[in-house]
């Protein structure tokens, strides 16, 4: 990755951690522009996802959607499966947040299929992909499927030593009666 794009993304991520979303937005916009000029496709994906996350942080899911759609398209062209899984999962989150369950579920299923087929997938990445599908299934009244997914997510969060995820999974299982 070029130093300029890396610096811009590092600055943007720092600004986001400090809740300086306008600064983060500015830096991610600049990183996207820089990556477009240099033709660095996978770096462009990172910049688009970063900018998309800032748009989501600002409550602008509709602005985030085309950014993630472009990231997904680039990942498909570049044949980068794990990066694709990450991008498509976040696209699913955008759809779910907007109430487009019929578009969210295929995104989650695709991300899960990719993650499950790669031995390089971390337990945390897999858990983070299962979690939103479990939420979707619970909201849809598919209780048994939601229970199965929350159990799996909880086990994976435990393996990744992410207590927050274990706690959420346990609470969701209790809510579902398990």
Secondary structure per residue as TSV (DSSP state, phi and psi in degrees):
chain	resnum	aa	ss	phi	psi
A	1	X	-	360.0	141.5
A	2	X	-	-66.3	150.5
A	3	X	H	-59.5	-37.8
A	4	X	H	-63.3	-47.5
A	5	X	H	-65.3	-41.4
A	6	X	H	-62.5	-44.1
A	7	X	H	-62.6	-44.8
A	8	X	H	-61.8	-43.3
A	9	X	H	-69.2	-38.4
A	10	X	H	-61.9	-45.1
A	11	X	H	-61.7	-42.9
A	12	X	H	-62.8	-43.7
A	13	X	H	-65.9	-37.6
A	14	X	H	-64.6	-44.0
A	15	X	H	-61.4	-38.9
A	16	X	H	-64.0	-44.2
A	17	X	H	-60.3	-30.6
A	18	X	T	-91.9	8.4
A	19	X	T	60.1	32.0
A	20	X	-	-101.6	73.4
A	21	X	H	-67.5	-33.1
A	22	X	H	-64.2	-41.0
A	23	X	H	-66.5	-42.4
A	24	X	H	-61.9	-43.0
A	25	X	H	-60.0	-48.1
A	26	X	H	-57.3	-46.7
A	27	X	H	-69.6	-37.4
A	28	X	H	-69.0	-37.6
A	29	X	H	-59.7	-44.0
A	30	X	H	-64.9	-39.4
A	31	X	H	-64.7	-42.6
A	32	X	H	-58.9	-48.0
A	33	X	H	-60.3	-44.1
A	34	X	H	-62.4	-45.3
A	35	X	H	-65.0	-36.2
A	36	X	H	-63.1	-41.7
A	37	X	H	-66.7	-38.1
A	38	X	H	-87.9	-13.1
A	39	X	T	74.3	17.5
A	40	X	-	-81.6	95.3
A	41	X	H	-66.5	-47.4
A	42	X	H	-69.8	-31.2
A	43	X	H	-69.1	-34.2
A	44	X	H	-62.6	-39.7
A	45	X	H	-58.4	-47.3
A	46	X	H	-60.5	-41.6
A	47	X	H	-67.0	-43.1
A	48	X	H	-63.2	-42.6
A	49	X	H	-65.4	-40.5
A	50	X	H	-62.1	-45.8
A	51	X	H	-64.5	-39.7
A	52	X	H	-61.4	-39.6
A	53	X	H	-64.9	-40.2
A	54	X	H	-63.5	-42.8
A	55	X	H	-58.7	-41.0
A	56	X	H	-65.4	-41.9
A	57	X	H	-59.2	-33.0
A	58	X	T	-85.5	4.2
A	59	X	T	77.7	23.4
A	60	X	-	-115.6	65.5
A	61	X	H	-59.9	-34.5
A	62	X	H	-65.2	-30.9
A	63	X	H	-77.6	-29.0
A	64	X	H	-74.4	-33.0
A	65	X	H	-54.9	-52.4
A	66	X	H	-65.6	-26.5
A	67	X	H	-66.6	-45.3
A	68	X	H	-70.9	-34.8
A	69	X	H	-62.1	-41.1
A	70	X	H	-66.0	-41.6
A	71	X	H	-59.8	-43.4
A	72	X	H	-61.6	-45.3
A	73	X	H	-61.7	-42.0
A	74	X	H	-64.4	-43.4
A	75	X	H	-60.0	-38.3
A	76	X	H	-64.6	-42.7
A	77	X	H	-65.4	-40.2
A	78	X	H	-82.5	-9.1
A	79	X	T	56.6	49.2
A	80	X	-	-110.4	93.4
A	81	X	H	-63.9	-47.1
A	82	X	H	-70.1	-35.0
A	83	X	H	-68.1	-37.9
A	84	X	H	-60.7	-45.3
A	85	X	H	-58.5	-43.1
A	86	X	H	-63.4	-47.0
A	87	X	H	-66.2	-42.5
A	88	X	H	-70.2	-32.4
A	89	X	H	-63.2	-44.2
A	90	X	H	-66.6	-34.4
A	91	X	H	-62.5	-40.5
A	92	X	H	-60.0	-40.3
A	93	X	H	-61.1	-41.5
A	94	X	H	-62.2	-44.7
A	95	X	H	-63.0	-44.1
A	96	X	H	-64.1	-42.6
A	97	X	H	-59.6	-32.1
A	98	X	T	-89.7	2.6
A	99	X	T	81.0	14.4
A	100	X	-	-95.2	65.9
A	101	X	H	-59.6	-36.2
A	102	X	H	-65.8	-21.9
A	103	X	H	-95.6	-28.4
A	104	X	H	-70.8	-46.2
A	105	X	H	-58.2	-45.1
A	106	X	H	-62.3	-33.2
A	107	X	H	-62.8	-47.7
A	108	X	H	-63.3	-41.8
A	109	X	H	-64.0	-39.6
A	110	X	H	-65.2	-46.5
A	111	X	H	-59.2	-45.3
A	112	X	H	-62.4	-42.8
A	113	X	H	-60.9	-41.4
A	114	X	H	-65.6	-51.6
A	115	X	H	-59.0	-42.7
A	116	X	H	-68.0	-24.3
A	117	X	H	-90.0	-2.2
A	118	X	-	-117.1	121.6
A	119	X	T	-69.7	-14.8
A	120	X	T	-78.5	-8.8
A	121	X	-	-64.7	129.4
A	122	X	-	-80.1	154.0
A	123	X	H	-57.4	-35.9
A	124	X	H	-66.4	-43.9
A	125	X	H	-61.2	-42.8
A	126	X	H	-65.4	-44.4
A	127	X	H	-60.8	-42.3
A	128	X	H	-67.2	-22.8
A	129	X	H	-83.9	-32.3
A	130	X	H	-73.0	-40.0
A	131	X	H	-50.7	-53.5
A	132	X	H	-67.8	-29.2
A	133	X	H	-69.0	-37.8
A	134	X	H	-62.6	-41.2
A	135	X	H	-61.0	-47.5
A	136	X	H	-59.5	-46.8
A	137	X	H	-64.5	-39.1
A	138	X	H	-62.9	-43.7
A	139	X	H	-65.3	-30.8
A	140	X	T	-82.0	-2.2
A	141	X	T	81.8	11.4
A	142	X	-	-88.7	73.2
A	143	X	H	-59.7	-47.9
A	144	X	H	-64.2	-40.3
A	145	X	H	-67.1	-41.3
A	146	X	H	-61.9	-42.4
A	147	X	H	-61.5	-46.8
A	148	X	H	-58.8	-44.9
A	149	X	H	-67.7	-42.2
A	150	X	H	-64.2	-37.7
A	151	X	H	-61.2	-46.4
A	152	X	H	-63.9	-44.8
A	153	X	H	-60.4	-44.3
A	154	X	H	-60.3	-42.7
A	155	X	H	-62.7	-42.4
A	156	X	H	-68.3	-40.3
A	157	X	H	-62.6	-37.7
A	158	X	H	-62.3	-43.9
A	159	X	H	-63.6	-31.2
A	160	X	T	-87.8	-1.7
A	161	X	T	60.0	43.8
A	162	X	-	-111.0	92.5
A	163	X	H	-61.8	-35.5
A	164	X	H	-57.7	-43.4
A	165	X	H	-68.8	-39.2
A	166	X	H	-61.9	-45.2
A	167	X	H	-62.5	-46.1
A	168	X	H	-62.3	-44.4
A	169	X	H	-60.2	-44.1
A	170	X	H	-62.3	-41.9
A	171	X	H	-64.9	-40.6
A	172	X	H	-67.3	-39.3
A	173	X	H	-65.1	-39.3
A	174	X	H	-64.1	-41.7
A	175	X	H	-62.8	-34.5
A	176	X	T	-84.1	-1.5
A	177	X	T	89.9	21.3
A	178	X	-	-123.5	360.0
